[in-house]
Amino acid sequence: MQLLKQLAPDEFSRRLSQGDMPLRIGPYVYNLQSNLPGVAAGIQTLYPDFRLAGRGDFVDYNVALLCRNTVQRLRGEAEFLFDMKAPFDPIPIGQAYAFLEWGMNWCVSLHTNEYLKLHAAVVSRGESAVIMPGTPGAGKSTLCAALGLSGWRILSDEHAMIPPNTTEVVPLCRPVGLKNESIEVIRSFSADAVLGPVSKETHKGVVAHMKADLQPDSHDTKHLQARAMIFPRYARDEPQQLSPRRRTDSFILAAYHSFNYSLLCETGFEAMKTLIENVDCYDLVYHDLDWAIRAMDGLPFLQGEQ
């Protein structure tokens, strides 16, 4: 299958503007469309190694970020469209790339319930995956990005997708969203970080996304076994520690971080029970990324993966 970066520039521009850009992302196909140069530049920067789906392949999500008429152009606005319908209000063109990524997350958050879904980053070493739920500002995305730049594989920055009654996670590798101070933290952490367009004055502040498919197997769709659930929390003035967490407390907090635990009813309860009973649970308090990475590299079940 053809990689996006193998398209000639003119062909890329034509296909994106016409809505003929079907990218394979984990188990799904996203068909992208945009007539905005900033969005086109972001896709070329962050998705060059993603594969294009074939002409006859099923498209799961048709998404677009378009400036659709003269009024929008005069106002400097654009719209996110799902199946050519606008589920959200128009946004400033300068925020368009960030909104494309958020909209792509929204597609999975709202429309896929064949999995138990947690709002969490997922990373792996070898065949062992670690699920990292976190509230906004907890530092999960910053840690996820740093781990990806340190040899870990990023499976997702946003969704832990677990088939019910298993401890497997489904890879859904897309760019890592970084906000405000985290952008410069990651730039300083590694010169290898590839960042896309910077969107300012969003509802989350300044936002940029980091290329996440950094390992040779980044686009492998094989499910991996979750071995741990770690709840990271950035705390500048607290002692750094990786400490075991009670399973009962972990169940409650993981359910809180789930997109569809309540929607799945009994299936959701059993799926969460199976997951929590079979993974090690930890709290991670950190203020130094190098320390946090060493702590995670030292997890007992990973020693055979090194």
C-alpha positions as CSV (number, residue, x, y, z in Angstrom):
1,M,0.0,0.0,0.0
2,Q,1.1,3.5,-0.8
3,L,2.4,5.8,1.9
4,L,1.1,9.4,2.1
5,K,4.7,10.8,1.6
6,Q,4.9,9.0,-1.7
7,L,2.3,11.2,-3.2
8,A,3.6,14.0,-5.4
9,P,2.9,17.5,-3.9
10,D,0.3,18.4,-6.7
11,E,-1.5,15.0,-6.3
12,F,-1.5,15.4,-2.5
13,S,-3.1,18.9,-2.7
14,R,-5.6,17.7,-5.3
15,R,-6.7,14.7,-3.4
16,L,-6.9,16.4,0.0
17,S,-9.0,19.3,-1.5
18,Q,-11.3,16.8,-3.2
19,G,-11.8,14.6,-0.1
20,D,-9.8,11.6,-1.5
21,M,-7.3,11.1,1.3
22,P,-8.2,7.8,3.0
23,L,-5.6,7.0,5.7
24,R,-5.3,3.8,7.6
25,I,-5.1,4.6,11.3
26,G,-5.2,1.6,13.6
27,P,-8.3,-0.5,12.8
28,Y,-10.1,2.4,11.1
29,V,-9.9,4.4,7.8
30,Y,-10.2,8.1,8.1
31,N,-11.0,9.9,4.8
32,L,-9.7,13.5,5.1
33,Q,-10.6,16.7,3.2
34,S,-9.4,20.3,3.6
35,N,-8.9,23.4,1.5
36,L,-6.7,25.1,4.2
37,P,-3.0,25.3,3.7
38,G,-2.2,25.0,7.4
39,V,-4.2,21.8,7.7
40,A,-2.5,20.4,4.6
41,A,1.0,21.3,6.1
42,G,0.1,19.6,9.3
43,I,-1.0,16.4,7.6
44,Q,2.2,16.3,5.5
45,T,4.3,16.8,8.6
46,L,2.6,14.4,11.0
47,Y,1.2,11.6,8.8
48,P,3.8,11.0,6.0
49,D,4.4,7.4,7.1
50,F,0.7,6.4,7.3
51,R,-0.7,4.2,4.5
52,L,-3.4,5.1,2.1
53,A,-6.4,2.8,2.0
54,G,-7.4,1.2,-1.3
55,R,-10.1,2.6,-3.6
56,G,-12.6,-0.1,-2.6
57,D,-11.8,-0.1,1.1
58,F,-14.5,0.8,3.6
59,V,-14.2,4.3,5.1
60,D,-15.1,4.5,8.8
61,Y,-14.9,8.3,9.2
62,N,-15.3,11.0,6.6
63,V,-13.9,14.2,8.2
64,A,-13.2,17.6,6.8
65,L,-11.9,21.0,7.9
66,L,-13.1,23.5,5.3
67,C,-13.6,27.2,4.7
68,R,-16.9,26.7,2.8
69,N,-18.0,30.2,1.6
70,T,-17.1,33.8,1.2
71,V,-18.6,34.8,4.6
72,Q,-16.4,32.3,6.3
73,R,-13.3,33.5,4.4
74,L,-14.0,37.1,5.3
75,R,-14.5,36.1,9.0
76,G,-11.4,33.9,8.9
77,E,-13.4,30.9,10.0
78,A,-13.6,27.2,9.1
79,E,-15.8,24.2,10.0
80,F,-15.2,20.7,11.1
81,L,-17.5,18.4,9.2
82,F,-18.4,14.8,9.8
83,D,-20.1,13.1,6.8
84,M,-20.4,16.7,5.5
85,K,-22.5,17.8,8.5
86,A,-21.2,20.4,11.0
87,P,-21.5,19.0,14.6
88,F,-19.7,22.1,16.0
89,D,-19.7,25.8,15.6
90,P,-17.2,27.4,13.2
91,I,-13.7,28.0,14.6
92,P,-10.9,30.5,13.7
93,I,-8.8,29.3,10.8
94,G,-5.7,29.6,13.0
95,Q,-7.1,26.8,15.2
96,A,-8.0,24.5,12.3
97,Y,-5.3,21.9,12.6
98,A,-5.8,21.4,16.3
99,F,-9.5,21.1,15.7
100,L,-9.0,18.5,13.0
101,E,-7.1,16.3,15.5
102,W,-9.8,16.9,18.2
103,G,-12.5,16.0,15.7
104,M,-10.7,12.8,14.8
105,N,-10.7,11.9,18.5
106,W,-14.3,12.8,18.8
107,C,-15.2,10.3,16.0
108,V,-13.8,7.4,18.1
109,S,-15.0,8.8,21.4
110,L,-18.6,9.0,20.2
111,H,-19.1,6.3,17.6
112,T,-17.2,3.2,18.5
113,N,-18.6,1.0,21.3
114,E,-17.3,-2.4,20.4
115,Y,-14.5,-1.7,22.9
116,L,-14.3,-0.5,26.4
117,K,-12.7,2.9,25.9
118,L,-10.6,4.8,28.4
119,H,-9.4,8.4,28.1
120,A,-5.8,7.4,28.4
121,A,-2.4,7.2,26.7
122,V,-1.1,3.8,25.8
123,V,2.5,2.9,25.3
124,S,4.4,-0.4,25.0
125,R,7.8,-2.0,25.3
126,G,8.0,-5.3,23.3
127,E,4.7,-7.1,23.7
128,S,3.7,-5.4,27.0
129,A,1.4,-2.4,27.0
130,V,0.9,0.2,29.7
131,I,-2.4,2.2,30.0
132,M,-2.0,5.7,31.4
133,P,-5.3,7.5,32.2
134,G,-5.1,11.1,33.2
135,T,-7.2,14.2,33.8
136,P,-6.3,17.3,31.7
137,G,-3.1,18.8,33.0
138,A,-2.0,15.6,34.7
139,G,1.0,15.3,32.3
140,K,0.0,12.1,30.5
141,S,0.5,13.5,27.0
142,T,3.9,15.0,27.9
143,L,5.0,11.7,29.5
144,C,3.6,9.8,26.5
145,A,5.6,12.0,24.1
146,A,8.8,11.6,26.1
147,L,8.4,7.9,26.2
148,G,7.9,7.7,22.5
149,L,11.1,9.7,22.0
150,S,12.9,7.3,24.4
151,G,12.3,4.0,22.6
152,W,8.8,3.2,23.7
153,R,6.1,2.6,21.1
154,I,3.1,5.0,21.3
155,L,-0.1,3.1,20.7
156,S,-2.4,6.1,21.4
157,D,-2.3,9.4,23.2
158,E,-6.1,9.6,23.7
159,H,-7.9,6.2,23.6
160,A,-7.2,2.9,25.3
161,M,-9.5,0.5,23.4
162,I,-10.0,-2.8,25.1
163,P,-12.0,-5.7,23.6
164,P,-14.5,-6.8,26.4
165,N,-13.3,-9.6,28.6
166,T,-9.7,-9.3,27.5
167,T,-6.7,-7.5,28.7
168,E,-5.7,-6.6,25.1
169,V,-5.3,-3.0,23.8
170,V,-5.9,-2.0,20.2
171,P,-3.3,0.3,18.6
172,L,-4.6,3.6,17.4
173,C,-1.4,5.6,16.8
174,R,-2.0,9.2,16.0
175,P,-0.1,12.4,16.8
176,V,0.3,13.4,20.5
177,G,-1.4,16.6,21.5
178,L,0.7,18.9,23.6
179,K,-0.5,22.1,25.3
180,N,1.1,25.3,26.5
181,E,4.4,24.7,28.5
182,S,4.5,21.0,27.4
183,I,5.3,22.1,23.8
184,E,8.6,23.7,24.9
185,V,9.3,20.9,27.4
186,I,9.2,18.3,24.6
187,R,11.2,20.5,22.2
188,S,13.9,20.7,24.8
189,F,13.7,17.1,25.8
190,S,14.6,15.8,22.3
191,A,15.8,17.3,19.0
192,D,14.0,14.4,17.3
193,A,10.6,15.7,18.2
194,V,8.6,16.6,15.0
195,L,5.9,19.1,15.8
196,G,3.1,20.2,13.5
197,P,1.3,23.6,13.3
198,V,0.9,25.6,16.5
199,S,-2.7,26.6,17.2
200,K,-3.1,29.6,19.6
201,E,-6.0,30.9,21.8
202,T,-7.9,27.6,21.7
203,H,-10.1,26.6,24.6
204,K,-7.0,24.6,25.9
205,G,-4.5,27.4,25.2
206,V,-1.7,26.9,22.8
207,V,-1.7,23.5,21.2
208,A,0.7,21.6,18.9
209,H,0.9,17.9,18.0
210,M,3.9,15.7,17.9
211,K,4.5,12.9,15.3
212,A,3.9,9.7,17.2
213,D,4.8,6.9,14.8
214,L,8.4,6.7,15.8
215,Q,9.1,3.0,15.9
216,P,9.3,0.4,13.0
217,D,6.2,-1.3,14.3
218,S,4.2,1.8,14.9
219,H,1.5,0.9,12.3
220,D,1.2,-2.8,13.3
221,T,-2.4,-3.4,14.1
222,K,-1.9,-6.5,16.3
223,H,-3.4,-6.3,19.7
224,L,-1.0,-6.1,22.7
225,Q,-1.4,-7.3,26.2
226,A,-1.9,-4.7,28.8
227,R,0.4,-5.4,31.8
228,A,-0.1,-2.3,33.9
229,M,-2.3,0.7,34.5
230,I,-0.4,3.8,35.6
231,F,-2.1,7.0,36.8
232,P,0.6,9.8,36.1
233,R,0.5,13.1,37.8
234,Y,2.9,16.0,37.2
235,A,3.7,17.7,40.5
236,R,6.5,20.2,40.6
237,D,6.9,20.3,44.4
238,E,6.1,16.8,45.5
239,P,8.5,13.8,45.9
240,Q,8.7,11.7,42.8
241,Q,7.5,8.1,43.2
242,L,6.1,5.1,41.5
243,S,3.9,3.3,44.0
244,P,1.4,0.5,43.8
245,R,-2.3,1.4,43.8
246,R,-5.2,-0.6,45.2
247,R,-7.2,-2.4,42.5
248,T,-10.6,-1.2,44.0
249,D,-9.5,2.4,43.8
250,S,-8.1,1.9,40.4
251,F,-11.4,0.4,39.2
252,I,-13.3,3.5,40.3
253,L,-10.8,5.9,38.8
254,A,-10.5,4.0,35.5
255,A,-14.3,3.9,35.2
256,Y,-14.3,7.7,35.7
257,H,-11.9,8.0,32.8
258,S,-13.9,5.8,30.5
259,F,-15.9,7.2,27.6
260,N,-18.4,4.4,27.6
261,Y,-18.3,2.4,30.8
262,S,-21.8,3.3,31.8
263,L,-23.2,3.0,28.2
264,L,-22.0,-0.6,28.1
265,C,-23.8,-1.4,31.3
266,E,-23.0,-5.0,32.5
267,T,-20.6,-5.5,29.6
268,G,-18.7,-2.4,30.7
269,F,-18.5,-3.6,34.3
270,E,-17.3,-7.1,33.4
271,A,-14.8,-5.6,30.9
272,M,-13.4,-3.2,33.5
273,K,-13.3,-6.0,36.1
274,T,-11.4,-8.3,33.8
275,L,-8.9,-5.5,33.0
276,I,-8.2,-4.3,36.6
277,E,-7.9,-7.9,38.0
278,N,-5.2,-8.7,35.5
279,V,-2.9,-5.7,35.4
280,D,-0.6,-4.1,37.9
281,C,-1.9,-0.7,39.1
282,Y,0.4,2.2,40.1
283,D,0.4,5.9,40.9
284,L,3.3,7.9,39.2
285,V,4.1,11.3,40.6
286,Y,6.9,13.1,38.7
287,H,8.4,16.4,37.8
288,D,11.4,15.1,35.9
289,L,10.8,13.3,32.6
290,D,14.1,11.4,32.7
291,W,13.3,10.1,36.2
292,A,9.8,9.1,35.1
293,I,11.1,7.2,32.1
294,R,13.7,5.3,34.2
295,A,10.9,4.4,36.7
296,M,8.8,3.0,33.9
297,D,11.8,1.2,32.3
298,G,12.2,-0.5,35.7
299,L,8.7,-2.0,35.9
300,P,9.2,-5.6,37.0
301,F,7.2,-7.2,34.1
302,L,9.3,-5.3,31.5
303,Q,12.6,-6.7,32.5
304,G,12.3,-9.6,30.1
305,E,11.3,-7.1,27.3
306,Q,14.5,-5.0,27.4
